Amino acid sequence: MSIELLKMILKSPLALVAALVLLAASGCTTAGPANTAAPTTANTSPAPAASPAPSASPAANAAAANLPVTLPVLDAMFADESFAGELKSKLQLTDEQVENLRKVAGEERAGLDEGGTGTTPEATRRASEKIRSVIGPEKATAFNAFVSERWAAGGAALDAKPNSVPTDTRIVVNAPAYRMDVFQNGKLMKTYKVGIGYPEFPLPQGMRKADTIIFNPTWTPPDEPWVKGKFAPGKKVEAGSKDNPLGPIKIPIGLPSLIHGGKAPAKLGGFASHGCVGLTNAQVQDFSVVLASLGGGQLTPEDVAGYAKTKEETKQVKLASAVPVELRYETIVVEDGRLHIYRDVYDKGTNTEENLRRVLEVYGVKLEDLSEQERAQVMQALQAMARDAQGNPTDGQPSPSPSPGKEKNEKGEKNVRETKTIKGQKEVVIDIAALRGKGYPAPVNLDTGGAPQQKQPAAQPKKKA
């Protein structure tokens, strides 16, 4: 997590605390000033037509207000010393209330391992219940509003039109598709397969920006229960170490998120971080060169290799022009004439007939225009993908589940629902005659990072007898 990202989270108490906790546990944390060197400005050439960095607005804050406030995120926010003070001065919380919030957030985070457990709605609901019990329902409402506002402070609203294809220069990440696209002047130049944030610390939505590339970021493990036996708390982990979850490069994109390396190929196409976009080391080194070019800098693969040889020295490369980063959550996507329906891994209830109609409308197609067989296939796919990462229906009101590590079943075993991997099929692809030649572009120069590829055959219409 970057310093700016933490500041943003701190402005929203609940989001800030949770973000800091999960970021600390996962490694998506920002190195302090002592770990960074004077920035190097990559501005030796004029920046291409990159879009101006988006600024926060009421509309943007409203769009981002649906970001989940979880206790791990709240715990992360408390990493910023000013956060507790803002809770007292702006929300009139007492010292006791602030410390109790810190305690319940820390306990929840301590019950997690690096992989996370549960689902996003469950984590959000638990946070709401515990916050209300600490500060009361009236203050809890104001608290959540304050946190949501801070959480959205660094972003702008997304285009209301689904499946929109950029006409400018930007990075587009669609979390359910585990896909990151690089657009330059409206042309898709490259695609990366990525890992995304765990359900309890999901990748947010909204417009962000990238203006700094940090080489050789160090990581300092927190003095937390999950660290014991794995790392030495407080002892700096150098870049390049197998124990450094950030890898050789991190790119802040607004609190509390980063684009960073350090991920094994098997982590791509699934959950891999706390609120971040995860890449392998080779991918993030390649992406840094691409990003610098978009931002008007001159950074070569040789430069990147040179930084990698001096792992003990952290370097910041400041871009001449910030590059917009668009974080999407689209589970229904028309891509190159085919309908892709992705698993609703964050349990947002997006795989509905209403959303399907909105997407089809973009391409001048109505659900009724589809053949009977196509409609049947699409509706079956919506139902199949309207499930969370654990394979449970995403009805918006999941049945309660025990907090991780807190309760046991009748056999005395810990009752924890793991979400380190996604159970079952992640995507259904359907050929639709009316959509041929339409849609968001297919991947270009796809970099899979060596991740194992699962074939997803298109559902072909049955031949008539």
N, C-alpha and C positions, 0 to 999 in steps of 0.2 A: 504494500500500500504506500502511496506517495505521501509526502508531507502535506501537499495541497489537498489531497484526497481526505486525509485525516482531519484537516481543518474544516473541510466541507461537512464531514460526518459529525464533527463536534458541534456544529451549529444545529444539528438535529439530534437532540439527546439520545433518543432511543436508537435511531439508526447509527449514530456515531458509536455508541457503546458496543452494539452488536458487531459492527464492522471491525472494530479494533480487536475484539476477542477472536473472531474467526480469522482475521488476517494474521494475528500473532500465531495462532495455532497452525495455520496452513502455510505460512511463509509469505503471503501476499502482503508484506509490510514494507514500509518505506524506511530506508536507512537514515539515521539521524545525520545532522550536519557533520559530525566527526567522521562519518564514513564517506563523505563526498569531497571531491576535489573541485578546484575552480572549473567552471564550465568552459567547454570549447564550442565556439559558435561556428556552425556549418553554414556559412552564408556566402560562400565564394562565388555562387552563381545565382542569378535571379530566380525567384520561386515561380514555378509554373502556376497555372490558373487554379490554385487551391481555394476552396470556399472560405470566406471569412469565418473565424471561430464563432460558433453560436454563443449567445449570451442568454442568461436565465431570464425568464419572463413569467408573469402569472400563468399564462397558458402552459408553459413548460413545467412549472411547479405542479400544476394540476395534473398534467400527464404523468409526472413521475411520482405523484402521491400514492400510487398503487404499489410502490415498492414495499415489500414486506419488512416490518420491523420485528426482528427476532432478538432474543437475549444474547446470542453470540455476537451479533452486530453491535448491540448496546455495549457489551463488554469491550469490544474493540474501541468504541468511542471514548470510553473512560481512560484509554491510554493517553489521551490528550489532557494535560493538567487543567486546561481552561474549561473543559466540558462541565465538570462538577460546579464550577463557579457560575457558569451560565444557567445551570438548572436552578441555582439559588436566586440569582439576580433577576432572571427573566420569567421564571415560573413560580417564584417564591416557595420553592421546596426547602424544607428544613434540613439541617445537617444530618439528622437521623434518617430522614427519607432518602437523601442522596446516598448515604452509606449503605442503606438497605437495598437500594437499587443496584449499587455496585456489587453487593454480596450475592444477590440472586442471579445477576448476570454472570458473575464469576463462577458460581456453582454450576450453572447450566453449561458454560463453556468447558469447565473441568470434566463434565460428563461425556464430552465428545472426544473422539480421537481425530486424527487428521482427515479421515474420510467423511465424517458427519453421519448422522442418523436421522430417520424420520422423513417428513415431507415439509414443504414450505408452509402450507396451511396449518399443519400441526404446530410447527415452530412459532408461527405468528400468533396462533391462539394461546399457546402456553405463555408467550410473552405478555399478551394482553391481560390474561388472568393474573399473572404475578405482579404486573405493574399496578393494576387496579387494587390489588391487596395491599400494596405498599403505600400508595399515595392517594387512593380513593378514586371513585369513578369520575368526578368532576375534573380533578387535576389530570387524570389519566387521559381524558379527551384532549385537553390542551397540550399535554405532553406529546401525544402521538402526532398532533397537527404540527407542533414545533419540530419534531424529528423529521417528519415527512418533508417539511419545507427545506430543512437543511440538507436532507438527502438529495433533493432535487436542485440544490442551489447551483451546481456546476453544469447543468444541462439545459437543453432547449427541447421544445416539443418536436416529436417526429411527424413526418408527413402522414396525414390522416388516410391517405390513399394506400391500401395494402399493395405489397409487391412492387413498390415504386422503384424504378431504375434511375440511379443518379445521373444527372447531366453534367456534374462538376467533378472535382477531385475529392475523394474521401475514402475512408475505410468503412466497410459495412460488415457487421457481425450479426448473424442470425443464430441465437442460442440453440433453439430446438434442432436446427440443421447442423450444428457443430461446424459452422462454416464462416470463414472470414475472407471477404473479397476486397481487392484493391482496385479502385476506379481512378482513372486519370482522364480528366476532361470528358467524362461521360462514357469512357471505354473501359470495360473490364480487362485488366491486365494480368491479374494473378489471383489464385484462390488457395487458401490454406485450410486444411482440416485442423480443428482446434478442440481443446477440452474446455469445459465451462464450470462455473461455480456450483458447489453442492446445493441441494435444496434448502438447507438452512442458511446459506449465504449465497443466494442466487446472483447471477450476473444481472445488473440492473438494465433498465431501458432508457433510451433518450439519446440526445446528441451530446457528445463529449468532444475533447480535442487532445491531440498529442503534439507536444512541442519540445519534448526533451527525451533523449535516449541516454540511459544510464548504463555504462559498461562496468562490469565487475562489482555489482552491488553485493555488499556483505549482508549477513543476516545474524541477528542476535536472538537465540532462543529465549523465550520468556521463562520465568521461574514458576512453571505450572506443572500439575500432576502428569499431564500427558508427555511432558518432556523427559521426566525422570527415566533413566535407563536407556534413553535414546540419544540425548544430547546433554552437554554440560550447560545448565542454565546460566545465562549471562556471558558465556564465552563466545566471542565473535566467530562465526563460520565464514570462511573466505569464499569468494566466488570460485567456481570450478570444483568445489568440494561436492562429493556425492550427497552430502548432508544439507547442502544449500538448496532450498526449494525454489529459489528465484532463478537459478541458472546463471549464465554469464551476462544476461541483459534484462533490464526491466524498463518498461515505458509507461509512465503514469498517464492515465486517461481520465482523471477526475476521481476524487474520493468516492468509494474506497477501492477503486479498481485499477488494475495494471494489465498490460500485455507483457508476459514474461516467459522465459524458458524454464528449463529444469524438469520438464515432463517426459516420462517414458513414452514411447510410441503407443503402448497399450492404453494409455490414458486419453489419447485423442479419440474424439467421437463419444465422449462420456463425461462424467463428473471428474474434475481434476484440481479444483482450487476453491478458494473462498472469495467469491465476488470478482474473479479475474478471468482473463482469457489465457489459457495455457498452451504453450508450444514446446516442441523439443528444442534442445540447444541449437541444433543445425537450422531449424526453422526460424528461430528468433534472430539468429545471426544474419540469415538471408533477408528476413523482413526488415531488419534495421537499415540495410542498404537501400531497400525499396522505399521505406518511409522517409529516409533522409533526402532521397531524390525528389519525392513529392513535396517536401518542405523546403526545397531550394538549396539543399546542401550538397556537398561532395563527399561522400563516404564510400569507400571502395571495399571489396572483400578483403583486400590486403590490409586496409586500416583495421577492419574488424579482427582479423587474425592477429594483428599487432597488439591490439588491446587484450586479446585473450592470452597473450604470452606474459603479460604483466598483471597477473590476477590479484596481486596485493594492492594495486593502485586503482581506486575508483575514479572513473572519468564521466563527465557529463557533456554530451553534445547537444547544444541548443540549436533548434531549427530556425531558419530565417523566417519561416511562415508556419503557423500552426496548421496541422492537418485535421479536419473534422473526422470524428469517429462515431459512427451511428450504430447504436446497440439496439437490435430488434428482437422481438419475440413473436415470430410468425410461424404458426404450425400448419397453415394452409397456403401453399405456394404453387403458382403456375410457373413452371420452369421449362423453357424451350419446348412448349407445346404439350407438356405432360403435367398432370396434377399430382403434386407431392403433399401428402398428409403426414406430419411428423407427430411423434408422441408428445403429449402435453406434460413434459417432465417437471415443470414447476406448478402443475395443478392449478392453472389459471382458468380452466373451463373454456378454452378457445376453440375446440373442435366441435362446433355446433353448426346446424343448418343455416342459422342466421349469418355466421361468419363466412360460411361457404358461399352464400349468395352474394355477400359483399365483394368477395374476391372475384367471382365469376362476372359480376357486373362491371368490373374494371375492364374486362375484355369483351364487353358487349354480349355476354352470354347469360342466359337464364337457366336455372336448374331444370325447368320444363323443356328447354331446348335439347337436353341430353336424351339419348335413347333410353328405353326402359332398362336395358342391361347396364348401361353406364350409370344411371341413377342408383340402381341397386348396389353396384360396386362401390360407388362413392359413399352411400349411406352406411354400408358395412365397414368401410375404411374409417369413417368418422367415429363410429362406435368402438372399433378396435383401438384407435389411437387416442380416444378420450379417456386415457388412463395415465396415472402418475408413474413415476419411475419404478415403483414397486409392483405395478400391474393392477393397482386398485382403481375403480371408477373415480373420475374427477368430477364429483357433483358439487364441489364448492363447500361441502359440509362433511368432511371425512369423519368417520367415527374416531373418538378419542383414543389415543394410544399412550402408554406410559412414557414418562420422561426417561431419556437414556441413562442407564446405570442406576436408576432410583428404585425401580420396582422389580420384583421377581415373580416367576410363575409358580404354580403349585409344587413344582419339583425343586424349587429353590434356585432356578437358573435365571440369570438376568434376561429380562424381556426387552430386547432391543431390536428394532427393525432397521436393518442395514440398507443403505442406499449408495454404497460405493460403486455399484454397477447398476445398469438399467435392465430390469427383467423383461425378456421378451422382445418382440420386434420393435424397432425404433421408427420405422417409416413404411408407408404404403405408396406405391407409384402407380398411377392409372393413366392409360392413354385415353384422351378425350378428343374425338374427331373435331369438334367445334373450336378447340384450342390450338390446333396445329399452327405452328409458325408464330405463336404468341407467347408472352411471358417474360419472366426474369431470365437473364442469360445463364446457360449451363456453365459449370466451372471451367476456368481457363488456366492452363499451366498448373494444374492441381498439384500441390505439395502435401502429400499425406503424412509426411514425417515418419514413414516406415510403419504406420499403423496397419494392423491386419484389416483387409477389406472384406466386408460382408456384402454379398451380392443381393441386390434388392430388385428382383425381376418385376417388370411392369405387369399389372393385372390386365390381361388381354381379354377383350370381349369374346364371349363364346360364339362359336360359329353356329349359324342357324342350320337346323337339320334340313 
